[in-house]
């Protein structure tokens, strides 16, 4: 088992060296203070723009939600009115049925 690791490391060593030679200068470069400040200012401006857009979208969603809730409340009121109307018709039909039953019993008994 240790022999296979040694051969793998030995085969990868030349490639690791060439990658390190190319990558190390990139990591060693530092931005100047002015470039860093400009970059930071640009990031702050981008974040402020994003926050502004998000706030606008949240406001629009809140308005849509308010409209939806209002429509649901109105539909609930209409549904309650329709239910009361149907209940009145059902009570009337039951009363008429009871009257018809009484009339039928009176007619049978005579």
C-alpha positions, 0 to 999 in steps of 0.5 A: 500500500505505501508503495502505490502512494509513493508512485502516485506522488512521484508521478504527480510531483512534476505537475504540482511544481508547474502549477505552483509556479503559475499560481503563486504569482497570482496569490502574491499580487495585492491591490493598492489601497486606492484600488481596494477602496474603489472596489469596496465603494463599487460593492457598496453601491451594488449592494445599495442598489440591490437593497433598493430593488428588493425593497421595491419588490417587497412593497409590490408583493405587500400590495398584491397580498393586501389586494388578495386578502381584501378579495378573499374577505369580500368573497367570504362575506358573499359566501356567508350571504348566499349560505343564509339565503339557502338556509332560509329557502331550506327552512321554507321548504321544510315548513311547506313539506310539514304543511303538506304532510299535515294536509295529507294526514287530515285528508286520510283521516276524513 
